[in-house]
């Protein structure tokens, strides 16, 4: 969508700058070295690799895009830093924490060029489809208004709210879509950019990142138990928007939060105002139609949406049969961090939530539109080799993922405070037992 509403011809080309992976320069961070922006002619087609710092392109959600503008890769991965002659194999066993034998540009080169192209009309067709379904479901539920229909409606509508979120994730009318489901678009957009720029980094990642052992042990017992006992972690997103994760400060609603830099202040105020307007609309509807009808039509589907969001985002970074590495310091890189993400199969839900389960390529190249992710992933698999973890095939509905979620919640509690390549450890006392699984 960004390529439709903002063409490169209408923007002045960027001069060479460096992108830092933390949005606030005063905070300690490791820079992603030498990802340099280079001016490109309007006719040139270069595939972007990281988020752009030049994001204040206008007051509308369509113009403030999360996807990066066009850049040329000159990263350390492409200078050979990540090259390995062992293919991640150590003593005959694959080591997921080893540096891969390929570069980011190798993956990029394997993906067909048309996969990078955004079709604005196709993108809008998904928006129209989902909005029509949302209003259609509400109309049907309100018409029949019986307790056989309502539970079916809640599950279906909550899933559709999640689909709207994913479309906003792709920056298609993101402001309107996200505000309608009580997500502050710009606040989330910026923190999500931080997540992508720091995926797999223990301290700098932003979404479902590990707790260090020190932070974990500083939490009171009730907080620890709630964080790792279902269903409470699946309702965490609204709390995260207000106060972030343990060990981090700030709010997605406050323009002076550590999440943002000063020139993003207007964006955050705009998002918070839109969120507040939506809350005001819901309050009005509560008086106009009564709180119970609003709870049935909107409140419970919203809770289902939050559960979907937390479930999917958690399982994209946790719960593999073999433990996944997390990195610090010099061991972390954009490529190695991205390779710790997981694809998941959701059966019939794949199409409904726009193939967001195809997550590895989305993390490495977030500018690829969702309708090209499957093809791009298939093309990249031969390059990724064992660093790509084939997802288990789902039945029509992905009930099997609940077992993976429960198992991970019981085992993946914290990581060591020391070490640049670390793995989740288990607190055997958390549930009042000495068993670790």
C-alpha positions as CSV (number, residue, x, y, z in Angstrom):
1,X,0.0,0.0,0.0
2,X,2.9,2.3,0.7
3,X,4.1,2.1,-2.9
4,X,0.7,3.4,-4.0
5,X,0.1,6.3,-1.7
6,X,3.7,7.4,-1.5
7,X,5.7,6.9,-4.7
8,X,9.4,7.3,-4.6
9,X,9.2,10.1,-7.2
10,X,7.3,12.2,-4.7
11,X,10.0,11.9,-2.0
12,X,13.4,13.5,-1.9
13,X,16.0,10.7,-1.9
14,X,17.8,10.1,1.4
15,X,21.4,10.9,1.9
16,X,23.6,8.3,3.5
17,X,22.7,7.7,7.1
18,X,23.0,4.9,9.6
19,X,20.0,3.3,11.2
20,X,20.3,2.5,14.9
21,X,18.1,-0.3,16.1
22,X,16.9,1.6,19.2
23,X,14.6,4.5,18.6
24,X,16.0,6.7,21.3
25,X,19.7,7.5,20.8
26,X,20.3,8.2,24.4
27,X,19.7,4.6,25.4
28,X,22.6,2.1,25.2
29,X,22.4,0.0,22.1
30,X,24.4,-1.7,19.4
31,X,24.0,-0.2,16.0
32,X,23.2,-2.2,12.9
33,X,26.3,-1.2,11.1
34,X,26.3,0.2,7.7
35,X,22.8,-0.2,6.6
36,X,23.0,2.9,4.5
37,X,20.4,4.6,2.5
38,X,21.4,5.5,-1.0
39,X,19.5,7.9,-3.3
40,X,17.7,5.9,-6.0
41,X,16.1,7.1,-9.3
42,X,12.4,6.7,-9.7
43,X,12.8,3.9,-12.1
44,X,15.1,1.9,-9.9
45,X,13.8,-1.1,-8.0
46,X,15.8,-2.0,-5.0
47,X,14.5,-4.3,-2.3
48,X,14.5,-2.7,1.2
49,X,15.9,-4.5,4.2
50,X,15.2,-2.5,7.3
51,X,12.8,0.1,8.6
52,X,13.2,3.7,7.5
53,X,13.9,6.5,9.9
54,X,12.3,8.9,7.5
55,X,8.7,8.0,8.4
56,X,6.9,11.3,9.0
57,X,5.3,11.5,5.6
58,X,2.0,13.0,6.5
59,X,-0.8,13.0,9.0
60,X,-2.7,10.0,7.6
61,X,-2.2,6.4,8.6
62,X,-1.7,5.6,4.9
63,X,1.2,7.9,4.7
64,X,2.9,7.0,8.0
65,X,4.0,3.6,6.8
66,X,5.8,1.0,8.8
67,X,7.4,-0.5,5.8
68,X,10.8,0.8,4.9
69,X,11.6,3.0,1.9
70,X,14.0,1.6,-0.7
71,X,17.5,1.0,0.4
72,X,20.6,-0.8,-0.7
73,X,22.0,-3.5,1.5
74,X,25.6,-2.9,2.6
75,X,25.3,-4.7,5.9
76,X,28.0,-6.6,7.7
77,X,26.1,-9.8,6.8
78,X,26.9,-8.9,3.2
79,X,30.5,-8.2,4.0
80,X,31.0,-11.8,5.2
81,X,30.6,-11.4,8.9
82,X,27.9,-14.1,9.1
83,X,29.6,-16.6,6.8
84,X,30.4,-20.0,8.2
85,X,31.9,-23.1,6.7
86,X,30.3,-25.5,9.1
87,X,26.6,-25.0,8.0
88,X,25.7,-24.7,11.7
89,X,26.9,-28.3,12.4
90,X,29.1,-28.9,15.4
91,X,30.3,-32.5,16.2
92,X,27.7,-33.9,13.8
93,X,24.8,-32.0,15.4
94,X,23.1,-28.9,14.1
95,X,23.7,-25.8,16.3
96,X,20.9,-23.3,15.9
97,X,23.0,-20.6,17.7
98,X,25.8,-20.9,15.2
99,X,26.3,-18.2,12.5
100,X,24.7,-19.3,9.3
101,X,26.7,-20.0,6.1
102,X,24.7,-17.6,4.0
103,X,24.0,-13.8,4.0
104,X,20.8,-11.7,4.1
105,X,21.4,-10.9,0.4
106,X,21.5,-14.6,-0.5
107,X,18.0,-15.0,0.8
108,X,16.9,-11.8,-0.9
109,X,18.3,-13.0,-4.2
110,X,16.4,-16.3,-4.0
111,X,13.0,-14.5,-3.7
112,X,11.3,-13.7,-7.1
113,X,11.2,-10.0,-7.8
114,X,7.4,-9.8,-8.1
115,X,7.1,-10.9,-4.5
116,X,8.4,-7.5,-3.4
117,X,5.7,-5.6,-5.4
118,X,2.7,-4.3,-3.5
119,X,-0.6,-4.2,-5.5
120,X,-2.7,-1.4,-4.0
121,X,-6.0,-2.7,-5.4
122,X,-5.3,-6.2,-4.2
123,X,-4.4,-4.8,-0.8
124,X,-7.6,-2.8,-0.6
125,X,-9.7,-5.8,-1.7
126,X,-8.6,-7.5,1.5
127,X,-9.6,-4.5,3.6
128,X,-13.0,-4.4,1.9
129,X,-13.5,-8.1,2.3
130,X,-12.7,-8.1,6.1
131,X,-14.8,-5.0,6.8
132,X,-17.8,-6.4,5.0
133,X,-17.5,-9.7,7.0
134,X,-17.2,-7.9,10.3
135,X,-20.3,-5.9,9.7
136,X,-22.1,-8.9,8.3
137,X,-21.3,-11.0,11.3
138,X,-22.6,-8.3,13.6
139,X,-25.8,-7.9,11.7
140,X,-26.5,-11.7,11.7
141,X,-25.8,-12.0,15.4
142,X,-28.0,-9.1,16.3
143,X,-30.8,-10.4,14.1
144,X,-31.0,-13.8,15.6
145,X,-30.0,-12.7,19.1
146,X,-30.0,-16.2,20.7
147,X,-27.5,-18.1,22.8
148,X,-26.8,-20.6,20.2
149,X,-25.5,-17.9,17.8
150,X,-23.6,-15.7,20.2
151,X,-20.7,-18.1,21.0
152,X,-20.2,-18.8,17.3
153,X,-20.3,-15.0,16.7
154,X,-17.8,-14.3,19.4
155,X,-15.2,-16.7,18.0
156,X,-15.8,-15.6,14.4
157,X,-15.8,-11.9,15.1
158,X,-12.8,-12.0,17.4
159,X,-10.9,-13.8,14.7
160,X,-12.0,-11.1,12.2
161,X,-10.8,-8.4,14.6
162,X,-7.4,-10.2,14.6
163,X,-7.5,-10.2,10.7
164,X,-8.1,-6.5,10.7
165,X,-5.0,-6.1,13.0
166,X,-2.9,-8.1,10.6
167,X,-4.0,-5.9,7.7
168,X,-3.1,-2.8,9.7
169,X,0.2,-4.6,10.4
170,X,0.7,-4.5,6.6
171,X,0.0,-0.7,6.7
172,X,-3.2,-0.9,4.7
173,X,-5.4,1.9,6.1
174,X,-3.7,1.0,9.4
175,X,-4.9,4.0,11.4
176,X,-8.6,3.3,10.8
177,X,-8.3,-0.5,11.2
178,X,-6.3,-0.3,14.4
179,X,-8.2,2.4,16.1
180,X,-11.4,0.4,15.5
181,X,-10.0,-2.4,17.7
182,X,-8.5,-0.1,20.3
183,X,-4.9,-0.3,19.1
184,X,-3.0,3.1,19.1
185,X,-1.7,2.8,15.5
186,X,1.5,4.9,15.6
187,X,2.5,3.8,19.1
188,X,2.2,0.2,18.0
189,X,3.8,0.9,14.6
190,X,6.9,2.3,16.2
191,X,7.3,-0.3,18.9
192,X,6.7,-3.0,16.3
193,X,9.5,-1.5,14.2
194,X,11.7,-1.7,17.2
195,X,10.8,-5.4,17.5
196,X,11.7,-6.1,13.9
197,X,15.0,-4.3,14.2
198,X,16.0,-6.2,17.3
199,X,14.3,-9.6,16.9
200,X,16.1,-12.2,18.9
201,X,18.0,-9.8,21.1
202,X,17.5,-10.4,24.8
203,X,17.5,-6.8,26.0
204,X,16.5,-4.8,22.9
205,X,13.7,-6.9,21.5
206,X,10.2,-5.5,22.2
207,X,7.7,-8.3,21.9
208,X,7.6,-11.4,24.1
209,X,11.4,-11.1,24.7
210,X,12.9,-13.2,27.5
211,X,13.1,-12.0,31.1
212,X,16.6,-12.1,32.4
213,X,17.1,-14.2,35.5
214,X,17.6,-11.1,37.6
215,X,14.4,-9.5,36.4
216,X,12.5,-12.7,36.7
217,X,13.6,-13.2,40.4
218,X,12.7,-9.6,41.2
219,X,9.0,-10.2,40.4
220,X,6.7,-11.2,43.2
221,X,5.4,-14.8,43.1
222,X,1.9,-13.8,42.0
223,X,3.2,-11.9,39.0
224,X,5.5,-14.8,38.0
225,X,2.6,-17.3,38.3
226,X,0.2,-15.2,36.3
227,X,2.7,-14.5,33.6
228,X,3.2,-18.2,32.9
229,X,-0.3,-19.6,33.7
230,X,-3.0,-19.7,31.0
231,X,-5.2,-17.9,30.2
232,X,-3.6,-14.8,31.7
233,X,-0.6,-14.4,29.3
234,X,-3.1,-14.5,26.4
235,X,-4.8,-11.3,27.8
236,X,-1.5,-9.4,28.2
237,X,-1.6,-7.1,25.2
238,X,-3.7,-4.2,26.6
239,X,-1.4,-4.2,29.7
240,X,1.6,-4.2,27.4
241,X,0.3,-1.2,25.5
242,X,-0.1,0.7,28.8
243,X,3.1,-0.3,30.6
244,X,5.3,-2.6,28.3
245,X,7.0,-5.7,29.6
246,X,8.8,-6.2,33.0
247,X,12.1,-4.5,32.9
248,X,11.0,-1.8,30.4
249,X,9.3,1.5,31.0
250,X,7.0,3.7,28.9
251,X,3.6,3.6,27.3
252,X,2.4,3.3,23.7
253,X,0.0,6.2,24.5
254,X,2.4,8.7,26.0
255,X,4.4,10.9,23.5
256,X,7.3,11.2,26.0
257,X,7.8,7.5,26.4
258,X,11.2,6.0,25.9
259,X,9.7,4.1,22.9
260,X,9.7,7.3,20.8
261,X,12.0,10.1,19.7
262,X,10.9,13.7,19.8
263,X,9.9,14.0,16.1
264,X,7.4,11.2,16.7
265,X,5.5,13.2,19.3
266,X,2.7,14.4,16.9
267,X,2.2,10.9,15.6
268,X,1.7,9.5,19.2
269,X,-0.7,12.3,20.1
270,X,-2.7,11.6,17.0
271,X,-2.9,7.9,17.7
272,X,-3.9,8.4,21.3
273,X,-6.5,10.9,20.3
274,X,-8.0,8.4,17.8
275,X,-7.9,5.7,20.4
276,X,-9.7,8.0,22.9
277,X,-12.3,8.8,20.2
278,X,-13.0,5.1,19.8
279,X,-13.4,4.7,23.5
280,X,-15.8,7.6,23.5
281,X,-17.8,6.0,20.7
282,X,-18.0,2.8,22.6
283,X,-19.1,4.7,25.7
284,X,-21.9,6.4,23.7
285,X,-23.0,3.1,22.2
286,X,-23.1,1.6,25.7
287,X,-25.6,4.3,26.7
288,X,-27.5,4.2,23.4
289,X,-28.0,0.4,23.1
290,X,-27.1,-0.8,26.6
291,X,-23.9,-2.2,28.0
292,X,-24.9,-5.9,27.6
293,X,-25.6,-5.7,23.8
294,X,-22.3,-3.8,23.4
295,X,-20.5,-6.4,25.4
296,X,-21.9,-9.2,23.2
297,X,-21.3,-7.4,19.9
298,X,-17.9,-5.8,20.7
299,X,-16.5,-6.6,24.1
300,X,-16.2,-10.4,24.0
301,X,-14.9,-10.4,20.4
302,X,-12.3,-7.8,21.5
303,X,-11.1,-10.3,24.2
304,X,-10.9,-13.1,21.6
305,X,-8.9,-10.8,19.3
306,X,-6.4,-10.1,22.1
307,X,-6.1,-13.9,22.7
308,X,-5.3,-14.4,19.1
309,X,-2.8,-11.7,19.0
310,X,-0.9,-12.9,22.1
311,X,-1.1,-16.6,21.0
312,X,0.2,-15.9,17.5
313,X,3.0,-13.5,18.4
314,X,4.1,-15.8,21.3
315,X,4.3,-18.9,19.2
316,X,6.3,-17.2,16.5
317,X,9.2,-16.9,18.9
318,X,8.7,-19.8,21.4
319,X,7.7,-23.4,21.7
320,X,9.9,-25.2,19.2
321,X,10.9,-28.8,20.1
322,X,14.5,-27.8,20.1
323,X,15.3,-24.6,22.1
324,X,15.8,-21.4,20.1
325,X,18.8,-19.2,20.9
326,X,18.6,-15.6,22.0
327,X,21.5,-13.2,21.6
328,X,23.4,-10.3,23.2
329,X,26.3,-8.2,22.3
330,X,28.5,-9.1,19.3
331,X,26.7,-12.4,18.7
332,X,23.5,-10.7,17.7
333,X,22.8,-9.6,14.2
334,X,19.7,-8.8,12.2
335,X,20.0,-12.0,10.3
336,X,20.7,-14.3,13.2
337,X,17.9,-12.8,15.2
338,X,15.5,-13.2,12.4
339,X,16.4,-16.8,12.0
340,X,15.1,-17.6,15.5
341,X,11.5,-16.9,14.5
342,X,9.1,-19.7,13.6
343,X,6.5,-20.4,11.0
344,X,3.2,-21.8,12.2
345,X,0.3,-23.5,10.3
346,X,-3.2,-22.5,11.3
347,X,-5.3,-24.6,8.9
348,X,-8.4,-22.7,7.7
349,X,-7.3,-19.7,9.7
350,X,-4.3,-19.1,7.4
351,X,-6.4,-17.5,4.8
352,X,-8.6,-15.6,7.3
353,X,-5.6,-14.0,9.1
354,X,-3.7,-13.3,5.9
355,X,-0.9,-16.0,6.2
356,X,0.7,-14.2,9.1
357,X,1.9,-17.7,10.3
358,X,4.4,-17.4,7.4
359,X,6.6,-15.5,9.8
360,X,10.3,-16.0,9.1
361,X,10.4,-14.2,5.8
362,X,8.1,-11.6,7.2
363,X,10.6,-10.9,9.9
364,X,13.6,-10.7,7.6
365,X,11.8,-8.7,4.9
366,X,8.8,-7.1,6.5
367,X,8.1,-5.1,3.4
368,X,6.9,-8.2,1.4
369,X,3.1,-8.0,1.3
370,X,1.3,-10.8,3.0
371,X,-0.1,-12.2,-0.2
372,X,3.4,-13.0,-1.4
373,X,4.8,-14.5,1.8
374,X,4.1,-18.2,1.0
375,X,5.8,-18.0,-2.4
376,X,8.7,-16.0,-1.0
377,X,9.2,-18.6,1.8
378,X,9.2,-21.5,-0.6
379,X,11.8,-19.8,-2.7
380,X,14.0,-19.0,0.3
381,X,13.9,-22.5,1.9
382,X,16.8,-23.9,-0.1
383,X,19.0,-21.1,1.1
384,X,17.8,-21.3,4.7
385,X,18.4,-25.0,5.0
386,X,18.2,-26.2,8.6
387,X,17.8,-22.7,9.9
388,X,14.2,-22.9,8.6
389,X,12.0,-25.0,10.8
390,X,9.2,-26.6,8.9
391,X,5.9,-26.0,10.8
392,X,3.7,-28.9,11.7
393,X,0.7,-29.2,9.5
394,X,-2.6,-28.3,11.1
395,X,-6.0,-29.8,10.7
396,X,-8.8,-27.4,9.7
397,X,-8.5,-25.7,13.1
398,X,-5.2,-25.3,14.9
399,X,-6.1,-26.9,18.2
400,X,-2.6,-28.6,18.4
401,X,-1.0,-25.2,19.1
402,X,-2.6,-25.1,22.5
403,X,-0.5,-28.1,23.6
404,X,2.6,-26.3,22.3
405,X,1.7,-23.2,24.1
406,X,1.1,-24.9,27.4
407,X,4.3,-26.8,27.2
408,X,6.3,-23.7,26.4
409,X,4.7,-21.7,29.2
410,X,5.8,-24.4,31.7
411,X,9.4,-24.5,30.5
412,X,10.4,-21.1,29.0
413,X,10.7,-18.8,32.0
414,X,14.0,-16.8,31.9
415,X,17.5,-16.6,30.4
416,X,20.8,-16.3,32.1
417,X,22.1,-12.8,32.9
418,X,25.4,-13.7,31.3
419,X,26.4,-15.1,27.9
420,X,25.9,-13.7,24.4
421,X,24.1,-16.9,23.2
422,X,21.5,-18.0,25.7
423,X,18.5,-20.3,25.9
424,X,15.4,-20.4,28.0
425,X,15.7,-22.0,31.5
426,X,13.0,-23.4,33.7
427,X,12.0,-22.4,37.2
428,X,11.2,-25.7,38.8
429,X,9.6,-24.0,41.8
430,X,7.1,-21.9,39.8
431,X,4.2,-24.2,40.1
432,X,5.2,-25.6,43.5
433,X,6.9,-28.7,42.0
434,X,10.5,-29.7,41.3
435,X,9.6,-31.0,37.9
436,X,10.9,-29.0,34.9
437,X,8.4,-30.1,32.3
